[in-house]
Amino acid sequence: MTSSAFETARPDSVTYLDRLATSDLGRSYKRRMLDELDLRAGHRVLDLGCGPGTDLEALAQAVTPAGAVVGVDHDRNMVDAAQSRTAGDAVVDIRHADIHDLPMPDRSADRARTDRVLQHVTDPLAALGEIRRVLRPGGRLVMGEPDWETLAVDHPDSDLTRAYTRHVAERVVRNAGIGRQLARLAAESGFTVPTVIPVTPVFRDLDAADKILGLERTTRRAVEAGYFSDQAAEAWLSHLTRGPFFAAVTFYIVVVEA
Protein backbone atom coordinates (compact mmCIF):
# COMPACT_ATOMS: atom_id res chain seq x y z
CA MET A 1 0.00 0.00 0.00
CA THR A 2 3.01 2.28 0.36
CA SER A 3 4.36 4.35 -2.53
CA SER A 4 7.38 6.62 -2.69
CA ALA A 5 4.94 9.32 -3.83
CA PHE A 6 3.65 9.61 -0.24
CA GLU A 7 5.20 10.73 3.02
CA THR A 8 4.93 7.64 5.21
CA ALA A 9 6.57 8.89 8.41
CA ARG A 10 4.36 11.25 10.37
CA PRO A 11 6.13 14.58 11.04
CA ASP A 12 6.28 15.78 14.62
CA SER A 13 3.65 18.36 15.58
CA VAL A 14 5.97 21.36 15.52
CA THR A 15 7.29 20.47 12.06
CA TYR A 16 3.76 19.96 10.75
CA LEU A 17 2.48 23.30 12.09
CA ASP A 18 5.50 25.16 10.73
CA ARG A 19 5.06 23.48 7.36
CA LEU A 20 1.41 24.50 7.13
CA ALA A 21 2.14 28.08 8.24
CA THR A 22 4.74 28.58 5.51
CA SER A 23 2.66 27.02 2.72
CA ASP A 24 0.74 29.22 0.29
CA LEU A 25 -2.47 28.04 1.93
CA GLY A 26 -1.25 28.85 5.44
CA ARG A 27 0.06 32.30 4.58
CA SER A 28 -3.17 33.19 2.79
CA TYR A 29 -5.72 32.27 5.43
CA LYS A 30 -3.55 33.45 8.34
CA ARG A 31 -3.23 36.88 6.75
CA ARG A 32 -7.01 37.02 6.34
CA MET A 33 -7.50 36.07 10.00
CA LEU A 34 -5.01 38.74 11.07
CA ASP A 35 -6.82 41.35 9.00
CA GLU A 36 -10.16 40.39 10.54
CA LEU A 37 -8.75 40.74 14.07
CA ASP A 38 -8.38 44.47 13.36
CA LEU A 39 -5.57 44.85 15.87
CA ARG A 40 -4.45 48.22 17.15
CA ALA A 41 -1.44 49.42 19.15
CA GLY A 42 -2.19 48.87 22.82
CA HIS A 43 -4.53 45.92 22.34
CA ARG A 44 -4.20 42.84 24.54
CA VAL A 45 -4.65 39.83 22.25
CA LEU A 46 -4.88 36.13 23.09
CA ASP A 47 -3.56 33.40 20.78
CA LEU A 48 -5.44 30.39 22.13
CA GLY A 49 -3.79 27.17 21.04
CA CYS A 50 -0.69 29.06 19.99
CA GLY A 51 1.31 25.92 19.23
CA PRO A 52 5.03 26.57 18.77
CA GLY A 53 4.41 30.30 18.44
CA THR A 54 4.03 30.46 14.67
CA ASP A 55 1.83 33.56 14.69
CA LEU A 56 2.99 35.37 17.82
CA GLU A 57 5.47 37.66 16.10
CA ALA A 58 2.86 38.99 13.67
CA LEU A 59 0.45 39.63 16.53
CA ALA A 60 3.14 41.36 18.59
CA GLN A 61 4.09 43.66 15.72
CA ALA A 62 0.45 44.72 15.36
CA VAL A 63 -0.07 45.70 19.01
CA THR A 64 3.25 47.33 19.90
CA PRO A 65 4.45 49.44 21.55
CA ALA A 66 1.93 49.41 24.39
CA GLY A 67 0.05 46.17 23.71
CA ALA A 68 0.44 42.59 24.89
CA VAL A 69 0.19 39.14 23.34
CA VAL A 70 -0.64 36.09 25.45
CA GLY A 71 -0.09 32.70 23.88
CA VAL A 72 -1.84 29.76 25.50
CA ASP A 73 -1.41 26.05 24.80
CA HIS A 74 -2.19 22.86 26.71
CA ASP A 75 0.82 20.99 25.27
CA ARG A 76 3.99 21.49 27.29
CA ASN A 77 6.23 20.85 24.27
CA MET A 78 4.43 23.54 22.29
CA VAL A 79 4.71 25.98 25.18
CA ASP A 80 8.44 25.31 25.43
CA ALA A 81 8.91 25.87 21.70
CA ALA A 82 6.88 29.10 21.78
CA GLN A 83 8.82 30.39 24.77
CA SER A 84 12.11 29.64 23.05
CA ARG A 85 11.04 31.44 19.87
CA THR A 86 9.79 34.54 21.67
CA ALA A 87 12.52 34.79 24.30
CA GLY A 88 13.45 38.43 24.82
CA ASP A 89 10.19 39.81 23.40
CA ALA A 90 8.67 41.71 26.30
CA VAL A 91 5.32 41.99 24.51
CA VAL A 92 4.73 38.21 24.45
CA ASP A 93 3.73 36.03 27.40
CA ILE A 94 3.35 32.25 26.97
CA ARG A 95 1.18 30.24 29.35
CA HIS A 96 0.61 26.51 29.79
CA ALA A 97 -3.15 26.22 30.25
CA ASP A 98 -6.39 24.65 29.03
CA ILE A 99 -8.68 26.66 26.74
CA HIS A 100 -11.61 25.46 28.87
CA ASP A 101 -10.11 27.14 31.96
CA LEU A 102 -8.12 30.21 31.00
CA PRO A 103 -5.83 31.72 33.67
CA MET A 104 -7.08 35.26 33.06
CA PRO A 105 -9.54 37.58 34.78
CA ASP A 106 -12.92 38.49 33.35
CA ARG A 107 -13.01 41.11 30.60
CA SER A 108 -9.23 41.40 30.39
CA ALA A 109 -8.57 40.99 26.62
CA ASP A 110 -9.43 43.06 23.55
CA ARG A 111 -8.94 40.36 20.94
CA ALA A 112 -8.59 36.58 20.70
CA ARG A 113 -7.96 34.04 17.97
CA THR A 114 -8.17 30.28 17.56
CA ASP A 115 -6.61 28.67 14.51
CA ARG A 116 -7.66 25.05 13.85
CA VAL A 117 -7.96 24.51 17.61
CA LEU A 118 -11.65 23.92 18.29
CA GLN A 119 -11.71 20.89 16.00
CA HIS A 120 -9.62 19.13 18.67
CA VAL A 121 -11.01 20.32 22.01
CA THR A 122 -13.24 18.29 24.32
CA ASP A 123 -16.09 20.83 24.51
CA PRO A 124 -16.13 23.64 21.91
CA LEU A 125 -19.18 25.31 23.46
CA ALA A 126 -17.54 25.46 26.89
CA ALA A 127 -14.34 26.80 25.32
CA LEU A 128 -16.28 29.56 23.58
CA GLY A 129 -17.99 30.48 26.84
CA GLU A 130 -14.61 30.77 28.52
CA ILE A 131 -13.25 32.96 25.73
CA ARG A 132 -16.27 35.23 26.01
CA ARG A 133 -15.65 35.53 29.75
CA VAL A 134 -12.16 36.96 29.24
CA LEU A 135 -13.04 39.30 26.37
CA ARG A 136 -14.03 42.87 27.10
CA PRO A 137 -17.46 44.05 25.87
CA GLY A 138 -17.04 44.73 22.18
CA GLY A 139 -13.98 42.49 22.05
CA ARG A 140 -13.45 40.39 18.95
CA LEU A 141 -12.71 36.70 18.47
CA VAL A 142 -11.58 35.36 15.09
CA MET A 143 -11.69 31.61 14.53
CA GLY A 144 -10.52 29.49 11.63
CA GLU A 145 -11.70 25.89 11.29
CA PRO A 146 -12.16 23.34 8.49
CA ASP A 147 -15.31 21.34 7.88
CA TRP A 148 -13.79 17.93 7.26
CA GLU A 149 -17.06 16.47 6.01
CA THR A 150 -16.59 18.66 2.91
CA LEU A 151 -13.25 17.02 2.09
CA ALA A 152 -13.38 15.93 -1.55
CA VAL A 153 -10.67 13.96 -3.32
CA ASP A 154 -11.27 13.24 -6.99
CA HIS A 155 -11.28 9.52 -7.84
CA PRO A 156 -13.19 7.50 -10.49
CA ASP A 157 -14.73 5.38 -7.72
CA SER A 158 -16.82 7.84 -5.70
CA ASP A 159 -17.52 5.17 -3.07
CA LEU A 160 -13.84 5.17 -2.17
CA THR A 161 -13.84 8.96 -1.88
CA ARG A 162 -16.85 8.84 0.42
CA ALA A 163 -15.23 6.13 2.53
CA TYR A 164 -12.05 8.18 2.90
CA THR A 165 -13.91 11.34 3.89
CA ARG A 166 -16.18 9.42 6.27
CA HIS A 167 -13.15 7.91 7.99
CA VAL A 168 -11.52 11.32 8.45
CA ALA A 169 -14.75 12.80 9.82
CA GLU A 170 -15.63 9.89 12.08
CA ARG A 171 -12.26 8.64 13.31
CA VAL A 172 -9.46 11.14 12.69
CA VAL A 173 -10.81 14.53 13.80
CA ARG A 174 -12.72 14.89 17.08
CA ASN A 175 -15.02 17.74 15.96
CA ALA A 176 -14.96 17.23 12.21
CA GLY A 177 -17.93 19.48 11.41
CA ILE A 178 -16.82 22.38 13.61
CA GLY A 179 -16.37 24.76 10.67
CA ARG A 180 -20.09 24.84 9.87
CA GLN A 181 -21.01 24.82 13.58
CA LEU A 182 -18.95 27.81 14.69
CA ALA A 183 -21.50 30.52 14.01
CA ARG A 184 -24.24 28.66 15.88
CA LEU A 185 -22.04 27.73 18.83
CA ALA A 186 -20.76 31.30 19.11
CA ALA A 187 -24.32 32.65 19.16
CA GLU A 188 -25.25 30.10 21.83
CA SER A 189 -22.29 31.38 23.87
CA GLY A 190 -23.61 34.95 23.77
CA PHE A 191 -21.49 36.34 20.92
CA THR A 192 -22.82 38.27 17.97
CA VAL A 193 -21.66 36.88 14.64
CA PRO A 194 -21.19 39.62 12.04
CA THR A 195 -19.01 37.74 9.55
CA VAL A 196 -18.54 34.22 8.19
CA ILE A 197 -15.94 33.83 5.45
CA PRO A 198 -15.74 30.53 3.53
CA VAL A 199 -12.34 29.68 2.10
CA THR A 200 -11.89 26.65 -0.15
CA PRO A 201 -8.29 25.50 -0.50
CA VAL A 202 -7.78 23.51 -3.68
CA PHE A 203 -4.89 21.06 -4.01
CA ARG A 204 -3.78 20.09 -7.50
CA ASP A 205 -0.34 18.87 -6.54
CA LEU A 206 -0.15 15.48 -4.84
CA ASP A 207 2.97 16.28 -2.85
CA ALA A 208 1.55 19.53 -1.45
CA ALA A 209 -1.72 17.83 -0.53
CA ASP A 210 0.04 14.88 1.07
CA LYS A 211 2.09 17.16 3.31
CA ILE A 212 -1.16 18.54 4.73
CA LEU A 213 -3.46 15.52 4.55
CA GLY A 214 -1.10 12.59 5.07
CA LEU A 215 -2.92 10.62 2.39
CA GLU A 216 -1.15 7.26 2.66
CA ARG A 217 -0.99 7.28 6.47
CA THR A 218 -4.67 8.19 6.72
CA THR A 219 -5.60 5.48 4.21
CA ARG A 220 -3.67 2.90 6.25
CA ARG A 221 -5.64 3.92 9.34
CA ALA A 222 -8.86 3.64 7.33
CA VAL A 223 -7.98 0.03 6.45
CA GLU A 224 -7.34 -0.76 10.11
CA ALA A 225 -10.69 0.80 11.04
CA GLY A 226 -12.59 -1.17 8.38
CA TYR A 227 -13.40 1.67 5.96
CA PHE A 228 -11.21 0.23 3.18
CA SER A 229 -10.14 -3.26 2.21
CA ASP A 230 -6.45 -3.68 1.43
CA GLN A 231 -7.36 -4.08 -2.24
CA ALA A 232 -9.52 -0.96 -2.29
CA ALA A 233 -6.82 1.05 -0.53
CA GLU A 234 -4.26 -0.05 -3.11
CA ALA A 235 -6.57 1.01 -5.92
CA TRP A 236 -7.28 4.34 -4.21
CA LEU A 237 -3.63 5.26 -3.64
CA SER A 238 -2.45 3.96 -6.99
CA HIS A 239 -4.86 6.21 -8.87
CA LEU A 240 -3.89 9.24 -6.77
CA THR A 241 -0.26 8.82 -7.80
CA ARG A 242 -1.16 8.68 -11.50
CA GLY A 243 -3.07 11.96 -11.47
CA PRO A 244 -4.17 14.46 -12.40
CA PHE A 245 -4.74 15.13 -8.71
CA PHE A 246 -7.52 17.23 -7.19
CA ALA A 247 -8.66 17.70 -3.61
CA ALA A 248 -10.51 20.46 -1.77
CA VAL A 249 -11.98 21.20 1.65
CA THR A 250 -13.99 24.15 2.97
CA PHE A 251 -12.38 26.24 5.70
CA TYR A 252 -14.37 28.85 7.61
CA ILE A 253 -13.10 32.08 9.15
CA VAL A 254 -15.73 33.23 11.64
CA VAL A 255 -15.60 36.68 13.24
CA VAL A 256 -17.59 37.15 16.45
CA GLU A 257 -17.93 39.95 19.00
CA ALA A 258 -18.57 39.90 22.74
PyMOL commands that set and color helices and strands:
alter all, ss='L'
color gray80, all
select helices_A, chain A and resi 13-22+24-37+56-63+76-85+124-134+158-172+178-188+206-213+215-224+230-242
alter helices_A, ss='H'
color red, helices_A
select strands_A, chain A and resi 44-48+68-73+92-96+109-115+135-153+192-199+202-203+247-257
alter strands_A, ss='S'
color yellow, strands_A
deselect
rebuild
show_as cartoon
